[in-house]
């Protein structure tokens, strides 16, 4: 159903009227709750605007924002709506919170201490939350950039042709001239009285079929496949056994190759390259050779 401008204006005015009356009913309860938690007359009068006013702001933000910002505005709206409902409910349960035309003095919100503490914390935290959440919602609305509406790219020639066709559609088209088909005259039938007897044809001897030699099957060499390259690690059983040298053999070989080396050249890397051993064994051989050379120098007079 499509509403015209008058119908939409009437709907908006009816909504504003309903919201205003609901705010007036809630304003009475929230003002008394504010007086019960220690607010003065001015603060108690402004307290309903803090709670229900933020609900109206969050509702407007949900209509403007999108994605995560809209979900945040919905959470704020739901939280403050629930808080206002709880405070209105407590106001209806506690007769001592009714002002009866005057102001409510400082009193308890519930007879049970934990419930009273929770309600006082709720009533006093709503103004602080309104400052924080209201500022955040306003900032999100002001910095919101609506997504651009994609426009369809049309061909200029096609659009021009369409306009030309539409502009000439109302013109009357001339009816084509009727086509008159000329009658086709068929030739008169000819009567044949006598037919000449057909001469019998001579029989043609059938040609003998030439013998076809059978094709003997020829042996075809099988296509050889290339040997596949071995991949993966070679199993231990197929490896060539390498003799493992003992520490004494390594030391003897290291003494032999480093006999003419100066002390500065006796390094683990040099021994490893000459003896072909592991870095750990090369370091052990280096330390042993240097220790032997040190003892030899000490033993000399």
VENKA-V112255 format. One line per field, one symbol per residue. phi: phi as a letter, one per 40 degrees, with the letter a starting at -180 (. if undefined). A space follows every 10 residues. Layout:
# VENKA-V112255
phi=???
This chain:
# VENKA-V112255
phi=.ccccccccc cccccccccc cccccccccc ccccccchcc ccccccdccc cccccccccc cccbcbfccc cccccccccc cccccccccc cccbcccccf gbbcccacca ccddcccccc cccccccccc cccccccccc ccccbccccc bccbcccccc cccccccbcc cccccccccc cccccccccb cbcbbccccc cccccccccc cbcccccbcb cccccccccc bgcccccccc cbccccdccc cccccccbcc ccccccbccc cccccgbcdc cccccccccc cccccccccc c
